[in-house]
Amino acid sequence: MTAAQAFREKHDGALSDRVNIRLWLRLLSCTIVIEKRVQRRLADGYGSTLPRFDVLAALDRHPQGMTMGQLSRALLVSNGNVTGLVRALERDGHIAIAPSPNDGRSSIVSLSPSGRTHFAELATAHHGWIDAMLADLGGAERDALYELLGALKQSIAADKMKEPA
């Protein structure tokens, strides 16, 4: 079995006349496989989840801490989704929550020292997993793919169709 045959695409080679649909489904297939592998490796090797990793990563990028609202916006999820994750990470000693000095109604969430150490370990493993999955692409291929995905991102942003209400 070749590497290309290692996982199926949703269209299984059909839709030869629908290049945009095939492209979208290939992107989706790659994304799903990468995400599932990362989720499994986080769970098996570290007893963690991708949402927990995402919270720690956001806080690592903001060493001064973030309000719950800022964290929710950074993760593109609701406050309710973040609250449970933050509470669990606080119980595990990875996050510190302190009252905001500027707004008594807000709290500032930041990584604790053990959270920084824990995230550094997770991030190192995560970088290795991604590097391994992309290892068969040459540098020029990675650069070209990055540029093409940037063009795709701009095309998506320029989409003039109205979103459903």
C-alpha positions in Angstrom: 0.0 0.0 0.0 1.4 3.4 -1.0 1.3 6.4 1.4 -1.4 7.9 -0.9 -3.6 4.9 -0.4 -3.1 5.0 3.4 -6.3 6.9 3.8 -9.3 7.3 1.5 -10.6 10.6 0.3 -14.3 11.2 0.6 -15.0 11.2 -3.1 -12.9 8.0 -3.8 -11.8 9.4 -7.2 -15.3 10.3 -8.4 -16.2 13.9 -9.2 -13.5 14.1 -11.9 -15.5 17.0 -13.5 -15.8 18.9 -10.2 -12.2 20.1 -9.5 -13.3 22.6 -6.7 -15.2 19.9 -4.9 -12.3 17.5 -5.2 -9.9 20.1 -3.9 -12.1 20.9 -0.9 -12.6 17.2 -0.1 -8.8 16.6 -0.3 -8.2 19.5 2.1 -10.8 18.1 4.4 -9.4 14.6 4.3 -5.9 15.8 5.1 -7.2 18.0 7.9 -9.3 15.2 9.4 -6.5 12.7 9.4 -4.0 15.2 10.9 -6.4 16.2 13.6 -7.3 12.7 14.5 -3.7 11.7 14.8 -2.9 14.6 17.0 -5.9 14.0 19.2 -4.9 10.3 19.6 -1.3 11.1 20.4 -2.3 13.7 22.9 -4.7 11.3 24.6 -2.4 8.2 24.5 0.9 9.9 25.4 -0.2 12.7 27.6 -3.8 12.1 28.8 -4.8 15.4 27.2 -7.1 16.6 24.5 -6.8 19.0 21.6 -9.1 21.6 23.3 -6.9 21.6 26.4 -3.9 22.0 24.2 -5.5 24.9 22.4 -6.2 26.7 25.7 -2.6 26.2 26.9 -1.3 27.3 23.5 -3.4 30.5 23.6 -2.2 31.3 27.1 1.4 30.5 26.2 1.2 33.2 23.5 -0.1 35.7 26.1 2.2 35.4 29.1 0.4 38.4 30.8 -2.8 36.4 30.8 -6.2 36.8 29.2 -9.7 37.4 30.3 -12.1 34.5 29.7 -13.7 36.6 27.0 -10.3 37.2 25.3 -9.6 33.5 25.5 -13.0 32.6 24.0 -12.4 34.9 21.1 -8.9 33.7 20.5 -10.2 30.1 20.4 -13.3 31.0 18.4 -15.6 29.3 20.9 -18.2 30.3 23.5 -17.4 31.4 27.0 -19.3 28.3 28.3 -17.0 26.0 26.3 -13.9 27.7 27.7 -15.1 27.8 31.3 -15.1 24.0 31.8 -11.7 23.6 30.2 -10.2 26.4 32.3 -11.6 25.0 35.5 -10.2 21.5 34.7 -6.8 22.9 33.8 -6.9 25.0 37.1 -7.7 21.8 39.1 -4.7 20.1 37.4 -2.5 23.0 38.5 -1.7 24.2 34.9 -3.6 27.5 35.0 -3.9 30.3 37.6 -7.0 32.5 37.8 -6.8 35.9 39.4 -9.2 38.8 39.7 -8.6 41.5 37.0 -7.0 44.6 38.4 -9.0 46.7 36.0 -12.5 45.1 36.2 -13.8 43.4 39.3 -16.2 41.4 37.2 -13.4 39.8 35.1 -10.7 37.3 35.9 -7.3 36.9 34.3 -6.3 33.4 33.3 -2.7 32.6 32.8 -0.4 29.6 32.8 1.0 28.5 36.1 4.7 27.5 36.3 3.8 23.9 36.0 1.4 24.7 33.2 4.3 26.3 31.3 6.4 23.2 31.8 3.5 20.9 30.8 2.7 23.0 27.7 6.4 23.1 26.6 6.4 19.3 26.7 3.2 19.0 24.7 4.3 21.6 22.2 7.6 19.8 21.6 5.7 16.6 21.0 3.1 18.3 18.8 5.9 20.0 16.6 7.5 16.6 16.2 4.2 15.0 15.1 3.5 17.7 12.5 7.1 17.6 11.3 6.8 13.8 10.8 3.5 14.0 8.9 4.9 16.6 6.6 8.3 15.1 6.3 7.8 13.7 2.8 7.3 17.3 1.4 10.4 19.1 0.3 11.1 22.6 1.4 10.0 24.1 -1.9 6.8 22.0 -1.8 6.0 23.2 1.7 6.7 26.8 0.7 4.5 26.5 -2.4 1.7 24.8 -0.5 1.8 27.6 2.2 1.6 30.3 -0.5 -1.3 28.5 -2.3 -3.2 28.1 0.9 -2.7 31.8 1.6 -4.2 32.5 -1.8 -7.1 30.1 -0.9 -7.6 32.0 2.3 -7.9 35.3 0.5 -10.3 33.7 -2.0 -12.5 32.5 0.8 -12.4 35.9 2.5 -13.5 37.5 -0.8 -16.5 35.3 -1.1 -19.4 37.7 -1.7 -22.2 35.2 -1.0 -24.3 36.0 2.1 -24.1 33.7 5.0 -27.4 32.2 6.2 -29.0 34.0 9.1 
